[in-house]
């Protein structure tokens, strides 16, 4: 079963929410290696599917 493509509005909402989350974490959390690694991993989880979706 094929998934539907994401619309530009859906992609924009996902990216904006991810950026807000990262800014919040950077402002209020202790920045250590685990925090930076978590941000990078969440970015991969968010942006790889978006990239694959827009590539098709």
Protein Blocks (a to p, Z undefined) as FASTA:
>chain_A
ZZddddfklmmmmmmmmmmmmmmmmmmmccdfklmmmmmmmmmmmmmmmmmmmmZZ
